[in-house]
Amino acid sequence: MTDTAPERRALADRLEEAGVLTTPEWRAAVEAVPREVFLNPGVFLTEEGGRWRPVSALGTEPGRWVDIAYSDRSLTTQLDGHLTADQISDPVTGSPTSSSTTPVTVVDMIENLEVEDGHQVLEIGTGTGYSSALMCHRLGEDNVTTVEVDPEVSARADSALEAAGFSTWTVTGDGLLGHPRRAPYDRVIATCAVRRIPLTWIRQTKPGGIVLATVGGSWHYGTGLAKVVVGEDGTAEGRIIGRSSFMQARSQATLPVSGDLSARTAYADSERATKVPPTMLAEWMPAFLAQLAAPGAQFVRAETLEGAQLRYLFDPERESFAEFTANGGGWTVRQGGPAALWNDIEQALTAWQSAGSPDITTVRLRITRDSHTYWIDDNPSLRWEHQLA
């Protein structure tokens, strides 16, 4: 077995240089936990044409496998909820459903968790188990409970944790519900994205405790890392501390819009020129604002047979749409359904521009039993309240 101690030290050096690894306790964890153990039975690497090439430890030269394991990138470990790299030999298409997140993201999150000796931590989304192992090393395995909704992923994580010398409270079940056995917790961390932070996570956190989770809509980008502190009254308040991108929690995931898009947008209630271009939604902060203004909307990009660009917003629950067509130097929007999706998003974007285009870290968040409220400064046009059903 290849000794990866030099690679672990080099990884720790890079994370320190990046400014995300700042404490000696977490550096010791990074140097001690072998990431390659948590990549079995293999990973999928991207290829041209949107295909995935399976790579396994058994079929790869040891040095090459170590290079992959300690690369500064996320490594996909499962496609379509079931396929792993040991099951096939040729490149395939598919949607990633489990991965080993890039170390810079993992370490940045756990540093922001502000753990102290003796803290009990609940992790939502075990995944490969690498972040679980880092926390076990830092806090002791008796102080870490980790939840994974996929039983196959959970079983592989358990094996990897055991191989790395750890045995922790690993729970297979609904990752949104958490696990009450050892609640309340001092810290809760989610390694999946959610449309809203479940109140059950807040209830399982001690007053003064921290919940850290990636929030946004159903988009794979334009999401933010929320850090909230739980109050004595059972509410939580904090802010977005930076950009963050994770796979959606499966129980909050939405099905992508498919089928005949022209049929979905055949009957519009209005048509006009846009005040801002829909291409802004390809940028991180505008995409985040769009998901605050229209939390059920999905953004779809397409083009006609002639090559003309098309952009769509769909909200399946409210049966509403917005269709954008490039028109010379501008864009035309057609909207249909009970919700004027683009009106709400456009208002948010223009208010944000008027306020000087503040960064995502200016967004604050308050969670109560009845709603999630986001706001920037005291600007009433930059305030969004999402009522909980």
C-alpha positions in Angstrom: 0.0 0.0 0.0 1.4 3.4 -1.0 2.3 5.7 1.8 0.5 9.0 1.2 1.8 10.9 4.2 3.8 13.3 1.9 0.7 14.0 -0.2 -1.3 14.7 2.9 1.3 17.2 4.1 1.4 18.8 0.7 -2.4 19.0 0.7 -2.4 20.7 4.1 0.2 23.2 2.8 -2.0 24.1 -0.2 -5.0 24.5 2.0 -3.1 26.8 4.3 -1.8 28.8 1.3 -5.4 29.1 0.1 -6.4 30.5 3.5 -9.0 27.9 4.5 -6.8 25.8 6.8 -6.1 28.0 9.8 -5.9 25.9 13.0 -3.4 23.3 14.0 -6.1 20.8 15.1 -7.6 20.7 11.6 -4.2 20.6 10.0 -3.4 17.5 12.1 -6.6 15.9 10.8 -5.8 16.7 7.2 -2.3 15.2 7.6 -3.7 12.1 9.3 -6.7 11.1 7.2 -5.9 9.4 3.9 -8.4 10.7 1.3 -7.7 7.7 -1.1 -9.4 5.3 1.4 -12.7 7.2 0.9 -12.7 6.9 -2.9 -13.3 3.1 -3.2 -14.4 1.4 -5.3 -13.5 4.3 -7.7 -14.4 7.6 -9.3 -15.7 9.1 -12.5 -13.6 11.6 -14.3 -15.1 14.0 -16.9 -14.5 13.6 -20.6 -15.5 15.6 -23.6 -19.1 15.3 -24.7 -20.4 15.2 -21.1 -19.3 11.6 -20.6 -17.8 10.1 -17.4 -14.8 7.8 -17.5 -14.6 5.2 -14.7 -11.3 5.0 -12.8 -10.8 2.5 -10.0 -7.9 2.0 -7.6 -7.4 -1.7 -8.7 -7.1 -0.8 -12.3 -4.9 2.2 -12.0 -1.2 2.6 -11.5 -0.6 3.5 -7.8 1.1 6.8 -8.4 -1.7 7.9 -10.8 -4.4 6.9 -8.3 -2.6 8.9 -5.6 -2.5 11.9 -7.9 -6.2 11.7 -8.5 -7.0 11.3 -4.8 -5.0 14.4 -3.8 -6.0 16.6 -6.7 -7.8 19.8 -5.8 -11.2 18.9 -7.2 -14.4 17.1 -6.4 -14.5 13.5 -7.5 -17.7 11.9 -8.5 -18.2 8.5 -6.9 -21.8 7.6 -8.0 -24.0 8.3 -11.1 -27.8 8.1 -11.3 -28.2 7.0 -7.7 -26.6 3.5 -8.2 -23.7 3.3 -10.7 -20.2 3.0 -9.3 -16.9 2.9 -11.2 -16.2 -0.7 -10.5 -19.4 -1.8 -12.4 -18.3 -0.6 -15.9 -15.2 -0.1 -18.0 -16.2 2.3 -20.7 -17.2 6.0 -20.5 -20.9 6.6 -19.9 -23.4 9.5 -19.5 -25.2 10.1 -16.3 -25.9 12.6 -13.5 -23.7 12.7 -10.4 -25.5 11.7 -7.2 -22.5 11.2 -4.8 -19.0 12.6 -4.6 -15.9 13.4 -2.6 -16.1 17.2 -2.4 -12.9 19.1 -3.1 -10.8 19.4 0.0 -10.7 23.2 -0.1 -14.5 23.2 0.3 -14.6 20.5 3.0 -11.9 22.2 5.1 -13.3 25.7 4.7 -16.7 24.4 6.0 -15.4 22.6 9.0 -13.1 25.5 10.0 -16.2 27.8 9.8 -18.1 25.3 12.0 -16.0 26.7 15.0 -15.9 23.4 16.9 -14.4 23.1 20.3 -13.2 20.1 22.3 -16.1 18.1 23.6 -18.6 19.4 21.0 -21.1 16.9 19.5 -21.6 17.3 15.8 -24.4 16.1 13.5 -23.4 15.8 9.9 -26.1 15.6 7.3 -24.8 13.7 4.2 -22.0 11.3 5.0 -21.1 10.8 1.3 -17.7 9.1 1.1 -17.1 9.7 4.8 -13.9 11.8 4.3 -15.3 14.9 6.1 -16.7 12.5 8.8 -13.2 11.1 9.4 -11.7 14.6 9.6 -14.2 15.5 12.3 -13.7 12.1 14.1 -10.0 12.8 14.3 -10.5 16.4 15.6 -13.3 15.7 18.1 -13.2 11.9 18.8 -15.5 9.4 17.1 -17.9 9.4 20.0 -18.8 13.0 19.3 -19.7 12.7 15.7 -23.0 11.4 14.3 -23.4 11.3 10.5 -26.5 10.7 8.4 -26.7 9.3 4.9 -30.0 8.7 3.0 -28.5 6.2 0.5 -27.8 2.8 2.2 -25.2 1.8 -0.4 -23.3 5.0 0.0 -23.6 4.6 3.8 -22.2 1.1 3.7 -19.2 2.2 1.7 -18.6 5.1 4.0 -18.7 2.8 7.1 -16.1 0.5 5.5 -13.9 3.4 4.6 -14.2 4.9 8.1 -13.3 1.5 9.6 -10.3 1.1 7.3 -9.1 4.6 8.4 -9.5 3.5 12.1 -12.7 5.2 13.0 -16.1 4.0 14.2 -18.8 6.6 14.6 -22.6 7.0 14.8 -23.5 6.4 11.2 -27.2 6.5 10.5 -28.9 5.5 7.3 -32.2 7.3 6.8 -33.7 10.6 5.7 -30.9 13.2 5.9 -33.4 16.0 6.4 -34.7 14.6 9.6 -31.4 14.0 11.2 -31.2 11.7 14.2 -32.6 12.5 17.7 -30.6 9.8 19.5 -27.9 12.1 20.8 -29.6 15.5 20.3 -29.2 18.3 21.0 -26.0 18.9 19.1 -23.5 21.7 19.5 -23.0 21.9 15.7 -24.9 20.7 12.6 -23.2 20.6 9.2 -24.8 19.6 5.9 -22.7 18.4 3.0 -25.7 18.7 0.6 -27.6 21.7 -0.7 -31.2 22.4 0.5 -33.8 24.8 -0.7 -34.4 25.7 3.0 -32.9 24.6 6.3 -35.3 22.2 7.9 -36.6 23.3 11.3 -35.7 19.8 12.6 -32.0 20.8 12.3 -32.7 23.9 14.3 -34.5 21.9 17.0 -31.7 19.5 17.3 -29.1 22.2 18.0 -28.4 23.7 21.4 -29.1 27.4 22.0 -25.9 29.2 20.9 -25.0 26.3 18.5 -24.3 26.7 14.8 -26.0 25.2 11.8 -24.0 25.4 8.5 -25.6 24.5 5.3 -25.7 25.4 1.6 -29.0 27.0 0.6 -30.6 28.1 -2.6 -33.1 26.7 -5.1 -32.9 23.8 -7.5 -30.0 25.3 -9.5 -26.5 23.6 -9.3 -24.9 27.1 -8.8 -25.9 30.4 -7.4 -26.2 28.9 -3.9 -24.7 30.2 -0.7 -23.2 28.8 2.5 -25.5 29.8 5.4 -24.2 30.0 8.9 -26.9 30.6 11.5 -26.8 30.6 15.3 -29.7 29.0 17.2 -31.4 31.2 19.8 -33.1 30.4 23.1 -36.5 30.8 21.5 -35.9 28.1 18.9 -35.3 30.5 16.0 -31.9 30.9 14.2 -30.2 33.9 12.6 -27.0 34.5 10.7 -25.8 35.2 7.2 -24.5 33.8 4.0 -20.7 33.6 4.5 -19.8 32.7 0.9 -20.5 30.8 -2.3 -21.0 27.1 -2.0 -22.1 24.3 -4.3 -23.3 20.8 -3.3 -25.5 18.2 -4.8 -29.1 18.7 -3.6 -30.4 16.7 -0.7 -32.4 13.9 -2.4 -35.6 14.6 -0.4 -35.6 18.2 -1.6 -34.4 17.6 -5.1 -36.6 18.6 -8.0 -37.0 16.9 -11.3 -35.5 18.8 -14.2 -37.9 20.3 -16.7 -38.1 18.2 -19.9 -40.3 17.5 -22.9 -41.5 20.0 -25.6 -40.5 23.4 -24.2 -42.3 25.2 -27.0 -45.6 23.5 -26.0 -45.0 24.5 -22.4 -44.7 28.1 -23.5 -47.3 28.2 -26.2 -49.8 30.5 -24.4 -48.4 33.6 -22.9 -50.2 36.3 -21.0 -47.8 39.1 -21.7 -44.8 40.0 -23.9 -42.3 42.9 -23.4 -38.6 43.9 -23.6 -36.6 43.0 -20.5 -35.0 45.7 -18.4 -31.9 43.5 -17.7 -30.7 40.6 -19.8 -31.5 37.0 -18.6 -27.9 36.2 -19.3 -27.2 37.7 -15.9 -28.6 34.5 -14.4 -25.4 32.7 -15.5 -23.6 34.8 -12.8 -23.5 33.6 -9.2 -25.0 36.4 -7.2 -27.8 37.2 -9.7 -28.6 33.5 -9.8 -28.8 33.5 -6.0 -31.1 36.5 -6.0 -33.3 34.9 -8.6 -33.8 31.9 -6.4 -34.7 34.1 -3.5 -37.2 36.1 -5.6 -38.7 33.0 -7.3 -37.7 30.0 -5.1 -39.6 27.4 -7.2 -38.2 28.5 -10.6 -35.8 26.5 -12.7 -33.5 28.1 -15.3 -33.2 26.3 -18.7 -30.9 27.2 -21.6 -31.6 26.0 -25.1 -31.3 27.1 -28.8 -33.4 26.8 -31.9 -32.4 24.6 -34.9 -31.2 27.8 -36.5 -28.9 28.5 -33.6 -30.8 31.3 -31.9 -30.4 31.5 -28.1 -33.4 30.7 -25.9 -33.7 31.0 -22.2 -36.5 29.8 -20.0 -37.8 30.0 -16.4 -40.3 27.4 -15.3 -42.1 27.0 -12.0 -43.9 23.6 -12.3 -45.7 24.0 -8.9 -47.2 27.3 -9.9 -47.6 26.3 -13.6 -45.8 29.5 -14.7 -43.1 30.2 -17.2 -41.0 33.0 -18.8 -39.5 32.6 -22.2 -36.6 34.8 -23.4 -35.7 35.4 -27.0 -32.6 37.4 -28.1 -33.8 40.4 -30.2 -31.0 42.4 -31.7 -29.1 43.9 -28.8 -31.7 43.1 -26.2 -34.1 40.4 -25.1 -37.9 39.9 -25.2 -39.7 38.0 -22.5 -43.1 36.2 -22.8 -44.7 35.2 -19.5 -47.6 32.9 -18.7 -49.3 31.4 -15.7 -50.4 32.8 -12.4 -46.9 33.9 -11.3 -45.0 36.6 -13.3 -41.6 34.9 -12.6 -39.5 37.4 -14.5 -41.2 40.4 -12.9 -40.2 39.2 -9.5 -36.6 38.3 -10.5 -36.1 41.5 -12.5 -37.2 43.6 -9.6 -34.7 41.9 -7.4 -31.9 42.3 -9.9 -32.5 46.0 -10.6 -32.8 46.7 -6.8 -29.5 44.9 -6.3 -27.8 46.9 -9.1 -29.2 50.2 -7.6 -27.7 49.2 -4.2 -24.3 48.9 -5.8 -24.3 45.1 -6.5 -23.4 43.9 -3.0 -21.7 40.6 -2.6 -23.4 37.4 -1.5 -21.8 37.8 2.0 -24.1 40.8 2.7 -27.2 38.5 2.7 -28.6 37.8 6.2 -31.0 35.1 7.1 -33.6 34.4 9.9 -35.4 31.1 10.4 -38.5 30.8 12.4 -41.2 28.1 12.7 -43.3 29.9 10.1 -40.8 31.3 7.6 -37.3 31.9 6.2 -36.5 35.5 5.7 -33.5 36.8 3.7 -32.4 40.5 3.4 -29.6 42.9 2.4 -29.2 45.9 4.7 -32.5 47.7 5.4 -33.6 47.9 1.8 -37.2 46.8 1.5 -36.7 45.8 -2.1 -34.0 43.4 -1.1 -36.0 41.4 1.4 -37.7 38.1 0.7 -39.9 36.0 3.1 -40.5 32.4 2.3 -43.5 31.1 4.2 -43.3 27.5 5.3 -46.3 25.3 4.3 
